[in-house]
Amino acid sequence: MLCIGVSLLFLLFAGNKEADGAQTRVTSAWDRVVPLIREGPLPSVLTQGSVEAIQVVDSQGRVVAATPQLVGKPRMATFHSSKGNVRATQVLCPPQGLSDGCVTVVAYKVYQPDGFWVLYIAVPVVLWYGTTTALLLAIGMSVLVTAMISAWVFRDLTKAMAPVNAIRAELAEITATDLDRRVPVPRKYEEIKFLAETVNDTLDRLEGAYQQLRQFTSDASHDLRSPITAMRAQLEEALMYPNHTDWPKMTAAVLVGVERLQAIVTDLLTLARLDARAPLSRKPTNLGRLVGEELGRRTYRTEIVKNLRQDVSVYCDRLRITRVLVNLLDNAERHAGSRVTVSVGAEDSTAILEVADDGAGIAPEHREMVFDRFTRLDASRDRDAGGTGLGLAIAREIAEAHGGTLTIQDSERGARFVMRLPRCASSSAADPRGPAGAIPKARHAD
């Protein structure tokens, strides 16, 4: 487009220059002939000069002088300027006496004693682009410049696309077995550099997720294989010595293994649904009342201390939040010495559920590790060999699915799990019965 614009401007300039040149030739012919008309002598044959043709017509309409090609021929034109003007111009195609083609004829009035005479001067028609030479020059330059720009752009695009092609080729070769490979990062072309860095960051996350999946699969296989192996051994022994087998005792032992398998499969299914972002059935729920109802439904081997505020409401899936509470209670019971404290409170727009025990507690360096899947600390294995190692991971996943958090906070004794959830805007409307108050602090046994 730039070349076309420049070419048009050049042609317009050439056309204007050619028009100025034609006007100069006309003026020169006028300066040469008019004195001959007024002062004489006016020859019948005029020199042509740099114009196409010249013709002089007297007041009677007779041709009295002309250039050689118009000698003896009628007047080339019949027009003249209006009363108030001396000059008039017309394009004739062709004028009388001249060969085929269009010319521009300029008529001048020359006043004489017997009336006004007319001086006709013919010049070639000037096109808007000037001459054919100018047109060919403009076209040639446009083609040349366009070719040079195209070659330059093609060269730069080829250089710019080289790192893109390298990235594409590397990505095409990356499979699940070599996720440690990364795409090359170019030093030039900042946008492509950012693209390569983003791709490498994505591959980092993909490799981490794949390693986590492999570890998860390995842990799940190990935890599933252990009870299956134990049950198989018990059944084979019973079949080998049927008369010496205590069948009720053996059946009870196998049933324990089946229950463990059922628990692991249930937890795996729950995690799969959470990972798939299954929709939650959320409703405004009074958290204090929900926790109180669940605590009243269960029996415990340790003392349960309740500290439940009754005006705290959350927008949640009741079954999922109940699952969090059950998992935290099961974990607290396994590690408590004699008491478990359950508290519900609020801070500004956040609802808080705390479950604390008076056991040995969890070391600060292990507080994030216990939320990993199939992670069970040595103390947990000693106290409960039947745990799945998925309860706390499921509890955190559910809390995060509700836009909240589940962490382990400092306490004077034992472990204190704290879940924070967004609080409903209309807490009082959800449960108008409970009194308002500050968040209670969990009580711990010394």
C-alpha positions as CSV (number, residue, x, y, z in Angstrom):
1,M,0.0,0.0,0.0
2,L,2.9,2.4,0.8
3,C,4.4,1.7,-2.6
4,I,1.1,2.3,-4.4
5,G,0.6,5.6,-2.5
6,V,4.1,6.8,-3.3
7,S,3.7,5.8,-7.0
8,L,0.4,7.7,-7.3
9,L,2.0,10.8,-5.8
10,F,4.9,10.5,-8.2
11,L,2.6,10.1,-11.2
12,L,0.5,13.1,-10.1
13,F,3.7,15.1,-9.8
14,A,4.8,14.0,-13.2
15,G,1.4,14.9,-14.7
16,N,1.4,18.3,-13.1
17,K,5.0,18.9,-14.4
18,E,4.0,17.9,-17.9
19,A,1.0,20.1,-17.8
20,D,3.2,23.0,-16.7
21,G,5.5,22.3,-19.6
22,A,2.7,22.3,-22.1
23,Q,1.5,25.6,-20.7
24,T,5.0,27.0,-21.1
25,R,5.1,26.0,-24.7
26,V,1.7,27.6,-25.4
27,T,2.8,30.8,-23.7
28,S,6.0,30.8,-25.8
29,A,4.1,30.5,-29.0
30,W,1.7,33.2,-28.0
31,D,4.7,35.6,-27.2
32,R,6.1,34.8,-30.6
33,V,3.0,35.2,-32.8
34,V,1.0,38.0,-31.1
35,P,3.6,40.7,-31.9
36,L,3.5,39.7,-35.6
37,I,-0.3,40.0,-35.6
38,R,-0.3,43.5,-34.0
39,E,2.9,45.0,-35.6
40,G,3.4,42.9,-38.8
41,P,4.4,41.7,-41.0
42,L,2.5,38.5,-40.4
43,P,3.8,35.7,-42.7
44,S,1.2,33.3,-44.1
45,V,3.4,30.3,-43.0
46,L,4.4,30.3,-39.3
47,T,7.2,28.3,-37.7
48,Q,5.8,25.5,-35.6
49,G,8.2,25.7,-32.7
50,S,7.6,23.3,-29.8
51,V,3.8,23.1,-30.2
52,E,1.6,20.8,-32.4
53,A,0.2,23.5,-34.6
54,I,-0.6,27.3,-34.8
55,Q,-3.4,29.0,-36.7
56,V,-4.4,32.7,-37.0
57,V,-8.0,33.6,-37.9
58,D,-9.0,37.2,-38.7
59,S,-12.2,39.1,-37.7
60,Q,-13.9,37.8,-40.9
61,G,-13.2,34.1,-39.9
62,R,-10.5,33.6,-42.6
63,V,-7.3,31.7,-41.9
64,V,-4.5,34.3,-42.6
65,A,-1.5,32.4,-41.2
66,A,-0.8,28.8,-40.1
67,T,2.0,26.3,-39.5
68,P,2.9,24.2,-42.5
69,Q,0.6,21.3,-41.8
70,L,-2.4,23.6,-41.8
71,V,-1.6,25.8,-44.8
72,G,-4.6,25.8,-47.1
73,K,-6.8,24.0,-44.6
74,P,-9.9,25.4,-42.8
75,R,-9.7,26.7,-39.3
76,M,-9.0,23.9,-36.8
77,A,-11.6,25.2,-34.3
78,T,-14.6,27.5,-34.2
79,F,-14.7,28.3,-30.4
80,H,-13.3,31.3,-28.7
81,S,-13.3,32.8,-25.3
82,S,-16.3,34.5,-23.8
83,K,-16.8,38.3,-23.7
84,G,-15.0,38.9,-20.5
85,N,-12.0,36.5,-21.1
86,V,-9.1,36.5,-23.5
87,R,-8.3,32.7,-23.3
88,A,-10.3,29.5,-23.8
89,T,-9.3,25.9,-23.9
90,Q,-10.9,22.8,-25.4
91,V,-9.9,19.2,-26.2
92,L,-10.7,18.3,-29.8
93,C,-10.6,14.7,-31.1
94,P,-9.3,15.5,-33.7
95,P,-9.3,19.2,-34.8
96,Q,-10.0,19.9,-38.4
97,G,-6.9,19.6,-40.6
98,L,-4.9,17.5,-38.2
99,S,-4.4,13.7,-38.1
100,D,-6.4,11.4,-35.9
101,G,-5.9,11.8,-32.1
102,C,-6.9,14.3,-29.5
103,V,-5.1,17.5,-28.8
104,T,-5.6,20.5,-26.5
105,V,-6.5,23.6,-28.4
106,V,-6.0,27.0,-26.7
107,A,-7.8,30.0,-28.3
108,Y,-6.6,33.6,-27.6
109,K,-8.4,36.8,-28.6
110,V,-6.1,39.4,-30.2
111,Y,-7.8,42.8,-30.6
112,Q,-7.3,44.5,-33.9
113,P,-8.8,47.8,-35.4
114,D,-11.2,45.8,-37.6
115,G,-12.3,43.5,-34.7
116,F,-10.7,40.7,-32.7
117,W,-8.7,38.0,-34.3
118,V,-8.3,34.4,-32.8
119,L,-5.0,32.7,-32.3
120,Y,-5.3,28.9,-32.0
121,I,-2.4,26.9,-30.5
122,A,-2.6,23.1,-30.4
123,V,-0.5,21.0,-28.0
124,P,-0.7,17.3,-27.2
125,V,-3.2,16.2,-24.5
126,V,-1.5,15.9,-21.1
127,L,-2.7,12.8,-19.1
128,W,-3.0,12.8,-15.4
129,Y,0.1,10.7,-15.0
130,G,2.2,12.7,-17.4
131,T,4.0,10.6,-19.9
132,T,4.2,6.8,-20.6
133,T,7.8,6.9,-19.4
134,A,6.8,8.2,-16.0
135,L,4.1,5.5,-15.8
136,L,6.5,2.7,-16.6
137,L,9.1,4.2,-14.2
138,A,6.5,4.2,-11.4
139,I,5.3,0.7,-12.1
140,G,8.9,-0.6,-12.3
141,M,9.9,1.1,-9.0
142,S,6.8,-0.2,-7.3
143,V,7.5,-3.8,-8.4
144,L,11.1,-3.5,-7.4
145,V,10.4,-2.0,-4.0
146,T,7.6,-4.5,-3.4
147,A,9.9,-7.4,-4.3
148,M,12.7,-6.1,-2.0
149,I,10.3,-5.6,0.9
150,S,8.7,-9.1,0.3
151,A,12.2,-10.7,0.3
152,W,13.2,-8.9,3.5
153,V,9.9,-9.8,5.2
154,F,10.3,-13.4,4.0
155,R,13.8,-13.6,5.3
156,D,12.8,-12.2,8.7
157,L,9.8,-14.4,9.0
158,T,11.9,-17.4,8.1
159,K,14.3,-16.5,10.9
160,A,11.4,-15.9,13.3
161,M,9.7,-19.1,12.5
162,A,12.8,-21.2,13.0
163,P,12.5,-21.3,16.8
164,V,8.8,-21.9,16.5
165,N,9.5,-24.9,14.2
166,A,12.1,-26.1,16.8
167,I,9.5,-25.8,19.6
168,R,6.9,-27.7,17.5
169,A,9.4,-30.5,16.6
170,E,10.4,-30.9,20.2
171,L,6.8,-31.0,21.4
172,A,6.0,-33.6,18.7
173,E,8.7,-35.9,20.1
174,I,7.8,-35.6,23.8
175,T,5.9,-38.6,25.1
176,A,4.9,-39.9,28.5
177,T,8.3,-41.7,28.8
178,D,10.4,-38.6,28.4
179,L,8.6,-35.7,30.1
180,D,11.9,-34.4,31.3
181,R,12.7,-32.9,27.8
182,R,12.2,-29.2,27.3
183,V,11.7,-27.0,24.2
184,P,14.6,-24.7,23.2
185,V,14.3,-21.1,24.4
186,P,15.5,-18.5,21.7
187,R,17.6,-15.6,22.8
188,K,15.9,-13.3,20.2
189,Y,12.2,-12.5,19.5
190,E,10.8,-11.8,23.0
191,E,7.3,-13.0,22.3
192,I,8.6,-16.4,21.1
193,K,10.9,-16.6,24.1
194,F,7.9,-16.1,26.4
195,L,6.0,-18.8,24.5
196,A,8.9,-21.2,25.0
197,E,9.2,-20.4,28.7
198,T,5.5,-20.9,29.1
199,V,5.6,-24.2,27.3
200,N,8.5,-25.4,29.6
201,D,6.6,-24.3,32.7
202,T,3.6,-26.3,31.5
203,L,5.9,-29.3,30.9
204,D,7.3,-28.9,34.4
205,R,3.8,-29.0,35.8
206,L,2.9,-31.9,33.6
207,E,5.9,-33.9,34.6
208,G,5.2,-33.2,38.3
209,A,1.6,-34.2,37.9
210,Y,2.6,-37.4,36.0
211,Q,5.1,-38.3,38.7
212,Q,2.5,-37.7,41.3
213,L,0.1,-39.9,39.4
214,R,2.7,-42.7,39.2
215,Q,3.4,-42.4,42.9
216,F,-0.3,-42.4,43.6
217,T,-0.9,-45.5,41.5
218,S,2.1,-47.2,43.1
219,D,0.8,-46.4,46.6
220,A,-2.8,-47.4,45.8
221,S,-1.6,-50.7,44.3
222,H,0.5,-51.4,47.4
223,D,-2.3,-50.6,49.8
224,L,-4.8,-52.7,47.8
225,R,-2.3,-55.6,47.4
226,S,-1.6,-55.9,51.1
227,P,-5.1,-56.8,52.3
228,I,-5.7,-59.0,49.2
229,T,-2.4,-60.9,49.9
230,A,-3.4,-61.4,53.5
231,M,-6.9,-62.6,52.7
232,R,-5.5,-65.0,50.0
233,A,-3.0,-66.5,52.5
234,Q,-5.8,-67.0,55.1
235,L,-8.1,-68.6,52.5
236,E,-5.4,-70.9,51.1
237,E,-4.4,-72.0,54.6
238,A,-8.1,-72.7,55.4
239,L,-8.5,-74.8,52.3
240,M,-5.3,-76.7,53.0
241,Y,-6.3,-77.6,56.6
242,P,-10.1,-77.4,56.6
243,N,-10.5,-79.6,59.6
244,H,-8.1,-77.5,61.7
245,T,-9.4,-74.1,60.7
246,D,-11.5,-71.9,63.0
247,W,-13.9,-70.9,60.3
248,P,-15.7,-68.1,62.3
249,K,-12.3,-66.6,63.3
250,M,-11.0,-66.9,59.7
251,T,-14.1,-65.4,58.3
252,A,-13.9,-62.4,60.7
253,A,-10.3,-61.8,59.7
254,V,-11.2,-61.9,56.0
255,L,-14.1,-59.6,56.6
256,V,-11.6,-57.1,58.2
257,G,-9.6,-57.2,55.0
258,V,-12.7,-56.7,52.8
259,E,-13.7,-53.7,54.9
260,R,-10.2,-52.3,54.5
261,L,-10.5,-52.8,50.7
262,Q,-13.9,-51.2,50.7
263,A,-12.6,-48.2,52.6
264,I,-9.7,-47.7,50.2
265,V,-11.9,-48.0,47.1
266,T,-14.4,-45.6,48.5
267,D,-11.7,-43.1,49.3
268,L,-10.2,-43.5,45.8
269,L,-13.6,-42.9,44.2
270,T,-14.1,-39.8,46.3
271,L,-10.7,-38.5,45.3
272,A,-11.5,-39.2,41.6
273,R,-14.7,-37.3,41.9
274,L,-12.9,-34.4,43.5
275,D,-10.1,-34.4,40.9
276,A,-12.8,-34.4,38.2
277,R,-14.4,-31.3,39.8
278,A,-17.7,-33.0,40.2
279,P,-20.4,-30.4,40.9
280,L,-21.3,-29.7,44.6
281,S,-24.8,-29.6,45.9
282,R,-24.4,-26.4,47.8
283,K,-27.0,-24.9,50.1
284,P,-26.9,-22.4,53.0
285,T,-26.1,-24.5,56.0
286,N,-25.7,-23.7,59.7
287,L,-22.3,-25.0,60.4
288,G,-22.7,-25.2,64.2
289,R,-25.9,-27.2,63.9
290,L,-24.5,-29.5,61.2
291,V,-21.5,-30.3,63.4
292,G,-23.7,-30.8,66.5
293,E,-26.0,-33.2,64.8
294,E,-23.0,-35.3,63.5
295,L,-21.4,-35.4,67.0
296,G,-24.7,-36.5,68.5
297,R,-25.1,-39.3,66.0
298,R,-21.7,-41.0,66.8
299,T,-20.2,-42.8,69.7
300,Y,-16.6,-42.1,70.7
301,R,-14.0,-43.8,72.8
302,T,-12.7,-40.5,74.0
303,E,-14.3,-37.5,75.6
304,I,-15.7,-34.9,73.1
305,V,-15.7,-31.3,74.1
306,K,-18.1,-29.2,72.1
307,N,-17.7,-25.4,71.6
308,L,-20.2,-24.6,68.8
309,R,-21.3,-21.2,67.8
310,Q,-24.8,-21.4,66.4
311,D,-25.0,-18.3,64.1
312,V,-22.3,-19.3,61.6
313,S,-23.6,-20.4,58.2
314,V,-21.8,-21.5,55.1
315,Y,-22.8,-22.2,51.5
316,C,-21.8,-25.8,51.2
317,D,-22.4,-29.4,50.3
318,R,-23.6,-30.9,53.6
319,L,-22.5,-34.5,52.8
320,R,-19.0,-33.3,51.8
321,I,-18.5,-31.1,54.8
322,T,-19.8,-33.9,57.0
323,R,-17.1,-36.1,55.4
324,V,-14.4,-33.6,56.4
325,L,-15.7,-33.6,60.0
326,V,-15.8,-37.4,60.1
327,N,-12.2,-37.7,58.7
328,L,-10.9,-35.1,61.2
329,L,-12.7,-36.8,64.1
330,D,-11.4,-40.3,63.1
331,N,-7.8,-38.9,62.9
332,A,-8.2,-37.0,66.2
333,E,-9.5,-40.2,68.0
334,R,-6.6,-42.3,66.8
335,H,-4.1,-39.9,68.3
336,A,-5.9,-38.4,71.3
337,G,-4.9,-39.2,74.8
338,S,-8.3,-38.7,76.4
339,R,-10.0,-35.7,74.8
340,V,-11.0,-34.2,71.5
341,T,-12.2,-30.6,71.2
342,V,-14.5,-29.5,68.4
343,S,-15.2,-25.8,67.9
344,V,-17.2,-23.7,65.4
345,G,-16.7,-20.0,65.2
346,A,-16.2,-17.1,62.8
347,E,-13.8,-14.2,62.0
348,D,-15.4,-11.5,59.9
349,S,-16.6,-13.2,56.7
350,T,-14.9,-16.6,57.4
351,A,-16.4,-19.6,59.2
352,I,-13.9,-21.7,61.2
353,L,-14.1,-25.4,62.2
354,E,-11.5,-26.7,64.6
355,V,-10.8,-30.2,65.6
356,A,-8.0,-30.6,68.3
357,D,-6.7,-33.6,70.2
358,D,-4.5,-33.9,73.3
359,G,-2.2,-36.4,71.7
360,A,1.5,-36.2,70.8
361,G,0.9,-33.7,68.0
362,I,2.5,-33.3,64.6
363,A,5.9,-31.9,64.0
364,P,5.9,-28.6,62.0
365,E,8.0,-30.2,59.2
366,H,5.3,-32.9,58.8
367,R,2.3,-30.6,58.8
368,E,2.0,-30.4,55.0
369,M,3.2,-34.0,54.4
370,V,0.2,-35.5,56.2
371,F,-2.1,-34.1,53.6
372,D,-0.4,-36.0,50.8
373,R,-2.2,-39.1,49.5
374,F,-1.3,-42.4,51.2
375,T,1.0,-40.6,53.6
376,R,1.0,-42.1,57.1
377,L,3.5,-41.1,59.7
378,D,5.2,-43.8,61.8
379,A,3.0,-42.8,64.8
380,S,-0.1,-43.3,62.7
381,R,1.0,-46.8,61.6
382,D,1.7,-47.9,65.1
383,R,-1.7,-46.7,66.4
384,D,-3.8,-47.8,63.5
385,A,-2.6,-50.2,60.8
386,G,-6.0,-50.1,59.1
387,G,-6.0,-46.5,58.0
388,T,-6.0,-45.8,54.3
389,G,-3.8,-42.7,54.3
390,L,-6.4,-40.8,52.3
391,G,-8.6,-39.2,54.9
392,L,-6.8,-36.0,55.4
393,A,-6.1,-35.6,51.6
394,I,-9.8,-36.0,51.0
395,A,-10.6,-33.5,53.7
396,R,-8.3,-30.8,52.2
397,E,-9.6,-31.4,48.7
398,I,-13.2,-30.9,49.9
399,A,-12.2,-27.7,51.8
400,E,-10.5,-26.3,48.7
401,A,-13.4,-27.3,46.5
402,H,-15.6,-25.0,48.7
403,G,-13.1,-22.2,48.3
404,G,-11.6,-22.7,51.8
405,T,-8.5,-24.1,53.4
406,L,-7.5,-26.9,55.8
407,T,-4.3,-26.5,57.8
408,I,-2.7,-27.6,61.0
409,Q,-2.1,-24.7,63.4
410,D,0.0,-24.5,66.6
411,S,-1.5,-25.6,69.9
412,E,-0.4,-26.1,73.4
413,R,-0.7,-29.9,73.1
414,G,-1.7,-32.3,70.4
415,A,-2.7,-31.5,66.8
416,R,-5.2,-28.7,65.9
417,F,-6.8,-28.9,62.4
418,V,-8.4,-25.7,61.3
419,M,-10.8,-25.5,58.3
420,R,-11.8,-22.0,57.0
421,L,-14.7,-21.5,54.7
422,P,-16.4,-18.4,53.2
423,R,-19.2,-17.4,55.4
424,C,-22.8,-16.8,54.1
425,A,-23.7,-13.1,53.7
426,S,-27.0,-13.8,55.6
427,S,-25.9,-16.0,58.4
428,S,-28.7,-14.9,60.7
429,A,-31.3,-15.7,58.1
430,A,-29.9,-19.3,57.7
431,D,-30.2,-20.0,61.4
432,P,-31.8,-17.3,63.6
433,R,-31.8,-19.3,66.8
434,G,-28.1,-19.1,67.9
435,P,-26.6,-16.2,69.8
436,A,-23.8,-14.2,68.2
437,G,-20.4,-14.2,69.8
438,A,-16.7,-14.1,69.1
439,I,-14.9,-17.2,67.9
440,P,-14.3,-19.6,70.8
441,K,-10.8,-20.9,71.3
442,A,-10.4,-24.7,71.4
443,R,-9.7,-26.1,74.9
444,H,-6.8,-28.6,75.2
445,A,-6.1,-31.0,77.9
446,D,-2.9,-30.5,79.7
